[in-house]
Amino acid sequence: MEFSLKFWLTGSVVPKPRPRVTSNGTYLPKRYREWRQATEGEILLQMGDRMELPIFEPVSVEVVLQGKHRSTIDLDNA
């Protein structure tokens, strides 16, 4: 049995930057934190009733970037 999920995310991808280290601790830039929070919320909304589905075997993930994006970004960070 094959199991598949698709998620659609709008807007530009914000690559994960290196964490910033200051005397007050470590943090990620505000732009990235806001994008990540919005993206996580969108995925949860799209999951809907599927939140209860268990996944017990390895799955493959395909990322398709559509629209305008920088071709020089480090794709594993995107």
N, C-alpha and C positions, 0 to 999 in steps of 0.2 A: 504494500500500500504506500503510495507516494503522498506526502504531505507538503503543501505549498502555501505560503502566505505572501501577499504583495502589499507594499505600503507606498503611498504617493506623498512625497514631501514637496511643498512648493517653496519658491524663493531660492536664494543662493546658498550654497554650502559654505559653512565657515569652518575651515580646517582647524584642528585642535593645535593651539600653540604650545610652546614649552611653558610650564608653570613659572610664575614669577615668584621670586623669593625676596621677602623684605623683612625688616625687623619685627613686623607684626604677624609674620607667618607666610604661608605659601598660598597663592591664589591664581586663578585663571582670569584673563581679561573679561571685562563686562560684556563685550560684544559676543564672545564665544559662549559665556554662561547663559545669556539671554536666548541665543539661537538654540543651544542644547535643551533648555527648558521648554521652549516652544515645540521643538522636534519631538521630545519625549511625550509631551501632551498630545500631539497629533497622532503619534503611533498608538497611544492608549485609546484615543477616540476611535481609531480605525480597527483596533482589536475587538471592540464591542464584546459580544458574547463568547468570543474565542479565547478569552483569558483563562478558561478552565481546561483547555486542551493540553494534555501532557505530551512532551516530546522526549522520547527515550532513546533515540538514535541520532547519530550525527546528521547534520543538515548542511546543505551548501547555501551560500549567500551570494547573490548577484547584485551588484550596484550599478545602476545605469544613471549617468548624469545627463540630463536633458536641459537644453536651453543654454543660456550664457553662463560660463564658468571659466576660471583661469585654467589653462592647460598646464601650467607650471606647478600646481599644487601637489604636495606629496599625497598620493592617493590613499595610502594607509592611514593618514590623518583625517582625510575627508570621510 
